[in-house]
Structure formats: C-alpha cells, structure tokens
C-alpha cells in the first residue's frame, strides 16, 4: 500500500467521517441515536489523529451537545403535546407506541417504515389514550396531532444539533491541519 500517502489517507478518513456522520443525521428519522453515532465517529477520527485535532475539549463539547440534543427532543416533544392539551399519560404512551411501531415497521419500505411507525405510532398511542380518557374524538385527534408535531419538532431539533456537531468536528480537523 505504498501508493496511499498520509495525506491521501487523511482525506479518505475525512470523507468517510462526512459520509457516516451524514448517514447518522438520517438515523434520527428512524428514531436511532444519530448524535451518539456522530460522537463515536468523531472519537474514532480523534483516535486516528492521536487526539491532536479532536482534543478532549472538543469531545466534551460533543458530549454536551449530545445531551442537549436529547433534552431538546424530549422538551420540544412535550411542549408540542402540551400546546394541544395532551395528557401526561398520552405523552408517555405515545413515546412507547412510537418506539414499538418504529421497530415493528422498520423492515417495511426499505426501512422507511420505521419513520412512519415512529411518527404515526406516537399519534395512534396518544389518540387511543385520549379516547379512553373520555375526550371526544375532535379533542383526542387534536391532542394526538400535538404529539405528532412535537415528535417532528424534536427530531428536527436533534438533527440541527447533529449538524452543529459535524461542523465543530470538521472545523477542529480542517483548521488544525
């Protein structure tokens, strides 16, 4: 492998990081922990570079961002649901239904079933609980819609945090070389 120089290998690794971190952003859509994947990818890139560019400071920032992303997803989801007067029980059940339906429907439509399962599972879970709580159909559908919107907003928030993580990692690598 004499034809692969260190510079070429560095470029290949940066391209691989960008490819896998972009795929990790899409993992959010399927209810997978995309930001944790990005953190692991940055850690591997740091390990390769003997932590000269991806330092412990950068890794701590990325860990904090992972935590912020998780909190944002949770809070945005709850705020969306509460805006439409969704009960706490419906919120909890919607989370469970979203996860279960995302897993069940993952094999459908080349994996896009996980997306549909996660979002609509959350909606159906909230709808069922609200109907069983003696809310009328319109109120129940409105509450479930709030859960659905909150889920979308939470997922979007995590994707934004993931993009910030990628930018920080790339800045650390590219401006240190």
Secondary structure, DSSP 8 states (H G I E B T S, - for coil): -TT--HHHHHHHHHHHHHHHHHHHHHHGGGT--HHHHHHHHHHHHHHHTTTSSS-HHHHHHHHHHHHHHHHHHHHHHHHHHHHTT--HHHHHHHHHHHHHHHHHTTTGGGGHHHHHHHHHHHHHHHHHHHHHTT--HHHHHHHHHHHHHHHHHHHHHHHHHHHHHHHHHHHHHHTT-
